[in-house]
Amino acid sequence: MTRRLLALLIAVVATLAGAHAHLADSVPAADSLTPFDQAPGVVTLRFTEGVELAFSTFRLVRVEHELDVESDTFTMRLNALAAQLMPDALARRDAEDIDVTFELAPARGTADSLELLLQEPLQPGSYALFWRVLSVDSHVVEGFLVFTILP
């Protein structure tokens, strides 16, 4: 009986330890290459659990680079650039020239799925979407995804 109780306790603790809000999927998908004529007007994020929007930050920025989109290492290098930009992007209080403006829907409350309603169409180029979210389990999680709009 004691072994079963211990095994159950370990399983519960392991489940709780991994139960933070992580990105489940997105539109556009991470690392995607989308033709300009199919560029989204909305970016959709779905997390594995709810996030408290009042205590969460989202920043969509254009990533300037001279990488060859045809290269086998394009995605890896673009993600490396975004990783370097993330701390500054999340720390900024004001929008910069590289920021893409959007409205968040829903605008408040708790949601596991949300949309960034873009104020202007995305132009060809690469973008990084950064987030710092407070999940309903009270953990803060940061992350990003990159995608590219082709000419």
N, C-alpha and C positions, 0 to 999 in steps of 0.2 A: 504494500500500500504506500509506503514512504517513497519508494522509487517512482511510482506512478505520479504521486503528488509533485515530486521534484522534477520529473520530466515535463509535467504540465506547466509548472512554474517557469521552467527554462523556455518552453515554447512561447508562453505569454510574454515574457521579458524580451525575447528575440523579436517577436512580432511588434511590440511597442517600440523597440529601438529603431526599427526600420520604417516606422509609420509616419514619416514626415511628408510634407507636400512636395512631391517631385513632379516634373513635367511628364505627363503620360503621352500626350501628342499635341501637335500643332498644325495649323494651316496658315501659311505654307509650312511644309515639313522642314525640320532641321536639315541643313546642308543641301537644300533643294536648289535647282536651277530652273527658273520659270521664265518662259518667253514674255517679253514686254506686253504683248497683246493679251496675256492671261494674268497680268500682275493683279494681286488682290487689292481690294479696297478696304478689306477687313483682315486683321490678323487674329486668329483664334488660338487660345491656349486652354488646354485641359490638364488640370493637376490631379494627382492621385487622391487628394483630399482637399477640403475647403481651405481657402486662404482668407484672412481678414483684410479686406481691401483698404480700410482706413489706415492700416499699419504696413502697407505694402507699397513698393516702388517699382515702376516699369519705365524703361527708357529704350526707345528705338532710335538707333543712330546709323547713319551712313558710314561705312568703313572705306576710307580712301586707301587704295593700294595699287600696285602695278603688277599683280600676280596674273599669270596666264591661266584663264579659266579652263583651258584644254589640258593643263598639266595634271598628271596623276596625283600630285601633292597639293593641288589647289585647296581642297577642303581642309586638309590638315593645317596648311599655312594660314588660311583665313580664320580658322578656329584659334590658332595661336595668337594672331593679331587681336582678335576679340577678347581673348583672355587677358591680354595686356591692357586693353582699354577698360575692362570692367570696373576696377576699383574707382577710377576717376569718373566714369559715367554714372555710377550709382551714388557717388559723393556729391555731385553737382546739384545745386538748388535751382539754377536757372537754365533755360534752354540755350543751346549753342547753335551755330550755323549747321552743324552736322545732325542735329536732332530732327526727327520726323514728328510732327504734331499729330495728336490723336485724342479722341475721347474714349474713356474706359466705360465699358458696359458689362455688367452693372457698375454703377459709379460708387456704390458703397455696399456695406453688408458683408456677408460671407458667401463665397462662390468657389466651386471647383472648376467651373468653366467660365471664361470671360473673353471679351472681344475688345480689340483696339480698333476703333472706327477711325480710319485715316482721314485727315483733313484734306490731303491732296494725293493724287495718284503717285505711286512709287515710280521713280525714274530708273532707267538701267543703272545697275551698280550692285554692290554688296551691302548688306545690312546686318546689324547685330541687334538682337532684342535681349536686353538685360533685365533681370528681376531680382528683387529682394522681397520675399514674402514672409508673412507671419502665418504659419499654418494653425489650424484650429487646435492642434496638440501643443501649441505655444512655442514651437521651435521656429527659428528664423532660418530660411534656406535661400541661398543665392544661386543663380545660374544664368545661362545665356544660350541662345541658339543663333546660328547664322543662316542666311539664305541670300541668293543672288537673283536679280532680275536681269535677264539677258536682253541685249539690244533687239 
